[in-house]
């Protein structure tokens, strides 16, 4: 028992020190008007590093890291889902509202490529439930996927179907003050000319693109060309992996975002498994700040 108490005390002191340091970080929203700074802001997706963190651990870890935004991926330990009652939603809203961490929104797996009309309707309805959830907990929007082309179905038909679904959902989300974010994702659909074709159908201004840093961003005309295809439809989120990776030109991407005057969230969707994730998050934040000066 003595060892456990010592361990708990060390953890407490460590987080207390980090939290006090976070009060001094540039752009800190502690105490907590949450008036976001202009320009790009670093946030976090509960993908691998945060999938096992409950809400308190998530808030504590991000606050200690100086990272003040989170996209809550569904089915993770934070437990935020459409199954929450009205009272539980208010508790989540208050918990994050009393912290420096903004709920950027919900990261869902909803998709609109289904050939079956009933499955398509179910996904649209479920997306609307996520919009309501994000609204109720103080979030800003919902991330969705295209998600793929189906064998035997012309690409043009799938593109039109996805685009029309996005228009319906964009209007629904706008009425709740929530952004619709289409992640650049899926077999072939993640190629930027196909995303552009979908967005050419999804003309509602609340239908936006979430850049996702895929290898396919570099094919065809290359990064600049593909970025410019959807530059005018970018929303307020972008997913990145570890910024020190050399397989993707992250500095070039940050330069494009700066040139485009992007003022949204660059969300860490990290895939490794460091032992000390708070330390790793701090390192990512410091690298982000260097890359975006």
Secondary structure by P-SEA (a helix, b strand, c coil): caaaaaaaaaaaaaaaaaaaaaaaccccccccccccccccccccccccccccccaaaaaaaaaaaccccccccccccccccccccaaaaaaaaaaaaaccccccccccccccccccaaaaaaaaaaaaaaaaaaaaacccbbbbbcccccccccaaaaaaaaaaaaaaaaaaaaaacbbbbbcccccccccaaaaaaaaaaaccccbbbbbcccccccccccaaaaaaacccccccbbbbccccccccaaaaaaaaaaaaccccccccccccccccaaaaaaaaaaaaaaacc
